[in-house]
Amino acid sequence: MPQKPTIISTTGAPAAIGPYSQAVRIGNLLFTSGQIPLTPEGELVQGGIEEQTHQVFRNLQAVLSEAGCGLSDVVKATVFLKDMNEFAAFNAVYASYFGEHKPARSTVEVARLPRDVRVEIELIAAIPEG
């Protein structure tokens, strides 16, 4: 019998601003929706790519934690950047969160992101059993 998806929601990250969930778990896989640099209260973080990327990771960590996993369980990241010229600065912040763990990743430049932010990241994680 197929497993049913479980909706993951936490107040540690901004609430979904549309008809979607913060994350969905099916079996031991977790699929996060894209997170942008909003605080849990829904306020946009000002500043450059570094400040915005830090907030995105705080949001993602809250969602992962609610599902019982962390950044070390991430197997794939998809990154959307407003300006690929900011890739090096973004990458330095990104690397600080993953350390030696290096999940697969795609990074693309896009014409526009919600609220005109500089970065959006979505993750796929394998939740540890137990």
Disulfide bonds with the S-S distance in Angstrom:
none
